[in-house]
Amino acid sequence: MTNFQAFKQPIPEISVDDLANRLAVGKEDLQLVDVREPQELALASLSGFENLPLSEFAERSGEIQTRFDPHAETIVMCHHGIRSAQMCQWLIAQGFTNVKNVTGGIDAYSIVVDPTIPRY
């Protein structure tokens, strides 16, 4: 995998409150990516997010440009926001122009927005 530390661009972020508001008004114009592992999604997930585990990134990186529009708003989430920040940095380096990292990940979403989502 590419060394993510080499990227220096600031990562745009979206709070879990703002994410909840965006999801409430419709997600047709959003690209939602969850970079957690499948076993993590089995514990807690948000509907509409496409799973693209960071651990599989090396073999799947070639399909990113064909599966996702680099100019559409792309929201990336993980457990706490670290792995998704890494994916955001890579997407920005690949020319994606509207990428946002979910601050605090699904854990923060569970605490702040929807306590019915299990924490792990």
KATA-V558984 format. One record per residue. N is the residue number from 1. RES is the residue in one small letter. PHI is phi in whole degrees, 0 to 359 (999 if undefined). NEAR is the number of other ideal C-beta (glycine too) atoms within 12 Angstrom. Layout:
N & RES & PHI & NEAR
N & RES & PHI & NEAR
This chain:
1 & m & 999 & 20
2 & t & 298 & 17
3 & n & 284 & 10
4 & f & 293 & 24
5 & q & 295 & 11
6 & a & 288 & 12
7 & f & 279 & 20
8 & k & 240 & 10
9 & q & 293 & 20
10 & p & 293 & 13
11 & i & 260 & 28
12 & p & 297 & 25
13 & e & 235 & 24
14 & i & 229 & 32
15 & s & 286 & 22
16 & v & 293 & 31
17 & d & 297 & 20
18 & d & 296 & 25
19 & l & 298 & 37
20 & a & 301 & 23
21 & n & 296 & 15
22 & r & 297 & 25
23 & l & 293 & 26
24 & a & 292 & 14
25 & v & 271 & 12
26 & g & 116 & 11
27 & k & 246 & 22
28 & e & 302 & 12
29 & d & 265 & 17
30 & l & 253 & 31
31 & q & 254 & 31
32 & l & 249 & 33
33 & v & 235 & 37
34 & d & 246 & 34
35 & v & 264 & 43
36 & r & 284 & 36
37 & e & 283 & 22
38 & p & 306 & 16
39 & q & 293 & 14
40 & e & 287 & 27
41 & l & 296 & 25
42 & a & 296 & 12
43 & l & 276 & 17
44 & a & 200 & 29
45 & s & 203 & 28
46 & l & 245 & 32
47 & s & 292 & 14
48 & g & 96 & 21
49 & f & 276 & 31
50 & e & 271 & 27
51 & n & 276 & 26
52 & l & 223 & 33
53 & p & 304 & 26
54 & l & 300 & 33
55 & s & 294 & 20
56 & e & 261 & 20
57 & f & 304 & 27
58 & a & 304 & 14
59 & e & 277 & 13
60 & r & 253 & 23
61 & s & 300 & 21
62 & g & 294 & 12
63 & e & 271 & 14
64 & i & 302 & 29
65 & q & 295 & 16
66 & t & 270 & 10
67 & r & 275 & 17
68 & f & 234 & 29
69 & d & 276 & 19
70 & p & 293 & 20
71 & h & 251 & 16
72 & a & 278 & 21
73 & e & 295 & 26
74 & t & 240 & 40
75 & i & 251 & 43
76 & v & 244 & 46
77 & m & 227 & 49
78 & c & 217 & 38
79 & h & 286 & 32
80 & h & 236 & 25
81 & g & 111 & 31
82 & i & 277 & 24
83 & r & 295 & 32
84 & s & 293 & 44
85 & a & 297 & 33
86 & q & 297 & 28
87 & m & 295 & 45
88 & c & 300 & 36
89 & q & 301 & 31
90 & w & 295 & 36
91 & l & 299 & 41
92 & i & 299 & 26
93 & a & 295 & 23
94 & q & 272 & 23
95 & g & 101 & 17
96 & f & 291 & 29
97 & t & 255 & 19
98 & n & 218 & 22
99 & v & 253 & 40
100 & k & 225 & 34
101 & n & 265 & 37
102 & v & 283 & 47
103 & t & 297 & 31
104 & g & 85 & 28
105 & g & 62 & 40
106 & i & 293 & 38
107 & d & 297 & 29
108 & a & 295 & 32
109 & y & 300 & 37
110 & s & 295 & 26
111 & i & 289 & 20
112 & v & 269 & 21
113 & v & 254 & 26
114 & d & 222 & 23
115 & p & 294 & 13
116 & t & 284 & 11
117 & i & 282 & 25
118 & p & 297 & 18
119 & r & 261 & 20
120 & y & 217 & 18
